[in-house]
């Protein structure tokens, strides 16, 4: 595992970041990743050189459980060996039904949530604190000032922003510059080979502002692992699951990942994987880490140690310029137009 500087900061981070959104999360009454499994994944990540951990105050059922699992694990390790990121914005139910000030990016909610996050993680500071979304109900000046106070107090070292429109990211950076507040150093958009055009303007802001990019869902919810097959050449949303059955997805998965562009990109990823003696997942991750306009550190949300090992092996894959371009260009039809959904 090699390490790189996180954008224009002095932070040295691993080429991959471990995402922990499944830690303690219940789906239909079943915990996706329990405490024992979470600690096993954290041990494996650390043993393989991953020092960058991503969580959020709302991860887990109830909210905060992911941070608690990480904090318990960190208690037996040296905190200074790890770069830890968390987030704030969404309604927090970790102390019961959320009240009127238990969400958003107002000063009251930010101040309350940073204290809870630090307590659950068992640390005095966060390396990166993201705003999880944009708050339309709170002036950005209030948000940036509250975040700046956390930096001044040493509770947060660097600020980050997750999904939002490019113009809003620009507005936040402009506000910080004009008012003398700490600005964002890192962003966390949905970004993968089949989805690039949808965040093009956002990434252009990142390039201009020298922001690190830590994409979530870098494997398109599992689509770019190659485990699905197309069932109908005329309908990109008809999919055959790994067991041979017709797959069924929720609206979000279909909207975000299943498109004509996605299948064309997956075909290119598979071709390159065969040439590199790698898996499609490894090629998809390598394609992200090899962006040269900005530091790109994908967030991998492995469910098992075997999946984590496959992801980590992506750091050994080296794409030629032609292979990288082939995947990028697969988004376009022969006339140079973007393949549609």
C-alpha positions as CSV (number, residue, x, y, z in Angstrom):
1,X,0.0,0.0,0.0
2,X,1.4,3.4,-1.0
3,X,0.4,6.7,0.5
4,X,-0.4,10.1,-1.0
5,X,-1.1,13.6,0.2
6,X,-4.8,14.3,0.6
7,X,-5.2,17.2,-1.9
8,X,-3.5,20.4,-0.7
9,X,-3.3,19.2,2.9
10,X,-0.4,17.7,4.8
11,X,-2.3,14.5,5.5
12,X,-0.8,11.3,4.2
13,X,-3.5,8.7,3.4
14,X,-3.6,5.2,1.9
15,X,-4.6,4.7,-1.7
16,X,-8.0,3.4,-0.5
17,X,-10.3,4.5,2.3
18,X,-12.4,2.0,4.3
19,X,-16.0,2.9,4.3
20,X,-18.1,1.9,7.4
21,X,-21.6,2.7,6.5
22,X,-22.7,-0.9,7.0
23,X,-21.3,-1.1,10.5
24,X,-24.2,-1.7,12.9
25,X,-26.8,-1.0,10.2
26,X,-30.0,-3.0,10.4
27,X,-31.9,-4.0,7.3
28,X,-35.2,-5.9,7.7
29,X,-34.1,-6.6,11.3
30,X,-30.7,-8.1,10.4
31,X,-27.5,-6.3,11.2
32,X,-25.4,-6.1,8.0
33,X,-22.0,-5.8,9.8
34,X,-22.0,-6.5,13.5
35,X,-19.3,-5.5,16.0
36,X,-17.2,-8.6,15.6
37,X,-17.3,-8.5,11.8
38,X,-16.6,-4.7,11.9
39,X,-13.5,-5.2,14.1
40,X,-12.3,-8.0,11.8
41,X,-12.6,-5.7,8.8
42,X,-10.8,-2.9,10.6
43,X,-8.0,-5.3,11.7
44,X,-7.6,-6.5,8.1
45,X,-7.6,-3.0,6.7
46,X,-4.9,-1.9,9.1
47,X,-2.8,-5.0,8.5
48,X,-3.0,-4.2,4.7
49,X,-1.9,-0.6,5.2
50,X,-5.2,1.2,5.1
51,X,-5.0,4.2,7.5
52,X,-8.0,6.2,6.2
53,X,-11.4,5.4,7.8
54,X,-14.7,7.0,6.8
55,X,-17.8,7.0,8.9
56,X,-20.7,9.4,9.8
57,X,-22.8,10.2,12.8
58,X,-25.9,8.6,11.2
59,X,-24.3,5.3,10.3
60,X,-25.7,2.4,12.2
61,X,-29.0,1.5,13.9
62,X,-29.5,3.5,16.0
63,X,-27.4,6.3,14.6
64,X,-23.9,6.5,16.0
65,X,-23.2,2.7,16.2
66,X,-20.6,2.8,13.4
67,X,-18.6,5.4,15.2
68,X,-19.0,3.4,18.4
69,X,-17.6,0.3,16.8
70,X,-14.6,2.3,15.4
71,X,-14.0,3.9,18.8
72,X,-13.9,0.6,20.6
73,X,-11.4,-0.7,18.1
74,X,-9.3,2.4,18.3
75,X,-9.0,2.1,22.1
76,X,-6.4,-0.7,21.6
77,X,-4.5,1.2,18.9
78,X,-2.5,4.4,18.5
79,X,-5.0,7.1,17.3
80,X,-2.2,9.0,15.5
81,X,-1.7,6.1,13.1
82,X,-5.1,6.7,11.5
83,X,-6.9,9.4,9.5
84,X,-10.6,9.5,10.6
85,X,-13.4,11.2,8.8
86,X,-17.0,11.7,9.9
87,X,-20.0,13.7,8.7
88,X,-22.9,15.9,9.9
89,X,-26.2,16.9,8.4
90,X,-28.9,14.2,8.4
91,X,-31.4,13.8,11.3
92,X,-29.7,12.0,14.2
93,X,-31.8,9.4,16.1
94,X,-29.0,8.2,18.4
95,X,-30.7,9.7,21.4
96,X,-34.3,9.1,20.4
97,X,-36.7,10.6,18.0
98,X,-34.9,13.5,16.2
99,X,-36.1,17.0,17.3
100,X,-36.2,20.2,15.4
101,X,-32.5,20.9,16.0
102,X,-31.3,17.4,15.4
103,X,-30.5,17.8,11.7
104,X,-29.1,20.3,9.2
105,X,-26.0,22.5,9.3
106,X,-27.0,25.2,11.9
107,X,-24.5,26.0,14.6
108,X,-26.5,24.2,17.3
109,X,-26.7,20.9,15.4
110,X,-23.0,21.0,14.3
111,X,-21.8,21.7,17.8
112,X,-23.9,19.0,19.3
113,X,-22.9,16.4,16.7
114,X,-19.2,17.0,16.9
115,X,-19.2,16.4,20.6
116,X,-21.2,13.1,20.1
117,X,-19.0,12.0,17.3
118,X,-15.8,12.6,19.3
119,X,-17.2,10.8,22.3
120,X,-18.2,7.8,20.4
121,X,-14.9,7.6,18.5
122,X,-13.0,8.1,21.8
123,X,-10.8,10.8,20.3
124,X,-10.1,14.5,20.8
125,X,-10.3,15.5,17.1
126,X,-11.3,14.5,13.6
127,X,-8.9,14.6,10.7
128,X,-11.7,15.4,8.3
129,X,-15.3,16.6,9.0
130,X,-17.7,16.5,6.1
131,X,-21.0,18.3,5.6
132,X,-23.0,15.3,4.4
133,X,-25.3,17.4,2.2
134,X,-26.2,21.0,1.6
135,X,-28.6,22.7,4.0
136,X,-31.1,24.9,2.1
137,X,-32.5,26.2,5.4
138,X,-29.3,27.5,7.0
139,X,-27.2,30.4,5.6
140,X,-23.9,29.1,4.4
141,X,-22.2,31.8,6.3
142,X,-23.5,30.3,9.6
143,X,-22.3,26.8,8.6
144,X,-18.8,27.9,7.5
145,X,-18.4,30.0,10.6
146,X,-19.4,27.1,12.9
147,X,-17.0,24.7,11.0
148,X,-14.2,27.3,11.2
149,X,-14.7,27.5,15.0
150,X,-14.2,23.7,15.2
151,X,-10.9,24.0,13.2
152,X,-9.8,26.9,15.5
153,X,-10.5,24.8,18.6
154,X,-8.5,21.8,17.2
155,X,-11.6,19.5,17.2
156,X,-11.4,19.2,13.4
157,X,-8.2,19.5,11.3
158,X,-9.7,19.6,7.8
159,X,-13.2,20.3,6.3
160,X,-14.9,18.3,3.6
161,X,-18.1,18.4,1.6
162,X,-20.1,15.5,0.2
163,X,-22.7,15.5,-2.6
164,X,-23.9,18.9,-3.8
165,X,-24.2,21.0,-6.9
166,X,-21.0,22.5,-8.3
167,X,-22.3,26.0,-7.8
168,X,-23.0,25.4,-4.1
169,X,-19.5,24.0,-3.6
170,X,-18.1,27.1,-5.3
171,X,-20.4,29.4,-3.1
172,X,-19.1,27.7,0.1
173,X,-15.5,28.1,-1.0
174,X,-16.1,31.8,-1.9
175,X,-17.8,32.4,1.4
176,X,-14.9,30.9,3.3
177,X,-12.4,33.0,1.3
178,X,-14.3,36.3,1.7
179,X,-14.9,35.9,5.4
180,X,-11.6,34.4,6.3
181,X,-13.0,31.0,7.4
182,X,-11.4,27.6,6.9
183,X,-12.5,26.2,3.5
184,X,-13.1,22.7,2.2
185,X,-10.0,20.5,1.4
186,X,-11.7,17.3,0.3
187,X,-15.0,16.3,-1.3
188,X,-17.0,13.0,-1.4
189,X,-19.1,12.8,-4.5
190,X,-20.7,9.8,-6.3
191,X,-18.0,9.2,-8.9
192,X,-17.2,6.2,-11.0
193,X,-16.3,5.3,-14.6
194,X,-19.9,5.0,-15.7
195,X,-21.2,8.1,-13.9
196,X,-18.5,10.8,-14.6
197,X,-20.5,13.1,-16.9
198,X,-23.1,13.7,-14.2
199,X,-20.5,15.3,-11.9
200,X,-18.2,16.9,-14.5
201,X,-18.8,20.5,-13.3
202,X,-18.3,19.4,-9.7
203,X,-15.0,17.8,-10.6
204,X,-13.9,20.9,-12.5
205,X,-14.4,22.9,-9.3
206,X,-12.2,20.3,-7.5
207,X,-9.5,20.7,-10.0
208,X,-9.6,24.5,-9.8
209,X,-9.6,24.5,-6.0
210,X,-7.1,21.7,-5.6
211,X,-9.5,19.5,-3.6
212,X,-9.0,15.9,-3.0
213,X,-11.8,13.6,-4.2
214,X,-12.9,10.6,-2.2
215,X,-15.7,8.9,-4.2
216,X,-18.3,6.9,-2.5
217,X,-19.8,3.9,-4.3
218,X,-16.8,3.6,-6.6
219,X,-18.0,0.2,-7.8
220,X,-21.4,1.5,-8.7
221,X,-23.2,-0.4,-6.0
222,X,-21.5,-3.6,-7.2
223,X,-22.4,-3.1,-10.8
224,X,-18.8,-2.5,-11.9
225,X,-17.7,-5.8,-10.2
226,X,-19.0,-7.5,-13.3
227,X,-21.3,-9.8,-11.3
228,X,-24.4,-8.8,-13.3
229,X,-25.2,-9.6,-16.9
230,X,-27.4,-7.7,-19.3
231,X,-30.7,-9.6,-19.9
232,X,-32.2,-7.4,-22.7
233,X,-30.1,-5.6,-25.4
234,X,-32.9,-3.1,-25.8
235,X,-33.4,-2.4,-22.0
236,X,-30.4,-1.5,-19.8
237,X,-32.5,-2.0,-16.7
238,X,-33.1,-5.7,-17.3
239,X,-30.4,-7.6,-15.5
240,X,-29.4,-11.2,-14.8
241,X,-28.2,-11.7,-11.2
242,X,-25.2,-13.9,-10.3
243,X,-27.5,-16.9,-9.5
244,X,-28.9,-16.7,-13.0
245,X,-32.2,-15.2,-11.9
246,X,-33.7,-11.9,-13.2
247,X,-32.4,-9.3,-10.8
248,X,-34.6,-6.8,-9.1
249,X,-33.3,-3.4,-7.8
250,X,-34.7,-0.4,-6.1
251,X,-35.3,2.8,-8.0
252,X,-32.1,4.4,-6.7
253,X,-29.9,1.6,-8.0
254,X,-31.6,1.7,-11.4
255,X,-31.4,5.4,-11.6
256,X,-27.8,5.7,-10.5
257,X,-26.1,2.6,-12.0
258,X,-28.2,0.9,-14.8
259,X,-27.8,2.8,-18.0
260,X,-26.6,2.3,-21.6
261,X,-23.5,4.2,-20.6
262,X,-23.0,1.9,-17.6
263,X,-23.0,-1.3,-19.7
264,X,-20.7,0.2,-22.3
265,X,-18.2,1.2,-19.6
266,X,-18.5,-2.2,-17.9
267,X,-17.7,-3.9,-21.3
268,X,-14.5,-1.8,-21.5
269,X,-13.7,-2.5,-17.8
270,X,-14.0,-6.2,-18.5
271,X,-11.8,-6.0,-21.5
272,X,-9.1,-4.2,-19.6
273,X,-9.4,-6.6,-16.7
274,X,-8.7,-9.5,-19.0
275,X,-5.6,-7.7,-20.4
276,X,-4.3,-6.9,-16.9
277,X,-5.1,-10.3,-15.3
278,X,-7.2,-8.5,-12.8
279,X,-10.9,-8.4,-11.8
280,X,-13.3,-5.8,-13.1
281,X,-13.6,-4.4,-9.6
282,X,-9.8,-3.9,-9.4
283,X,-9.7,-2.1,-12.7
284,X,-12.6,0.1,-11.8
285,X,-10.8,1.2,-8.6
286,X,-7.5,1.6,-10.4
287,X,-9.2,3.8,-13.0
288,X,-10.2,6.2,-10.1
289,X,-6.8,6.2,-8.3
290,X,-5.0,7.1,-11.5
291,X,-6.7,10.4,-12.1
292,X,-3.9,12.9,-12.5
293,X,-5.9,16.2,-12.2
294,X,-6.6,15.6,-8.5
295,X,-5.9,13.2,-5.6
296,X,-8.5,10.5,-5.8
297,X,-9.0,8.0,-2.9
298,X,-12.0,5.7,-3.4
299,X,-14.0,4.7,-0.4
300,X,-14.5,0.9,-0.4
301,X,-17.3,-0.6,1.6
302,X,-16.2,-4.3,1.7
303,X,-18.5,-6.7,3.5
304,X,-15.9,-9.4,4.0
305,X,-12.1,-9.7,4.3
306,X,-12.0,-11.5,1.0
307,X,-13.8,-8.5,-0.7
308,X,-11.4,-6.2,1.0
309,X,-8.4,-8.2,-0.2
310,X,-9.7,-8.0,-3.8
311,X,-10.1,-4.2,-3.4
312,X,-6.6,-3.8,-1.9
313,X,-5.1,-5.7,-4.8
314,X,-6.4,-2.9,-7.1
315,X,-3.4,-0.8,-5.8
316,X,-1.1,-3.2,-7.7
317,X,-2.9,-2.8,-11.0
318,X,-1.4,-0.3,-13.4
319,X,-3.4,0.9,-16.4
320,X,-1.7,2.2,-19.6
321,X,-2.9,5.5,-20.8
322,X,-4.7,3.7,-23.7
323,X,-6.6,1.5,-21.2
324,X,-7.5,4.4,-19.0
325,X,-8.8,6.4,-22.0
326,X,-10.6,3.4,-23.4
327,X,-12.7,3.2,-20.2
328,X,-13.3,7.0,-20.3
329,X,-14.2,7.0,-23.9
330,X,-16.7,4.1,-23.6
331,X,-19.2,6.6,-22.3
332,X,-19.6,8.0,-25.9
333,X,-21.2,6.5,-29.0
334,X,-19.4,6.5,-32.4
335,X,-20.7,10.0,-33.1
336,X,-19.2,11.4,-29.9
337,X,-22.5,11.7,-28.1
338,X,-22.9,10.6,-24.5
339,X,-24.7,7.3,-24.3
340,X,-28.1,7.9,-22.6
341,X,-29.7,6.2,-19.7
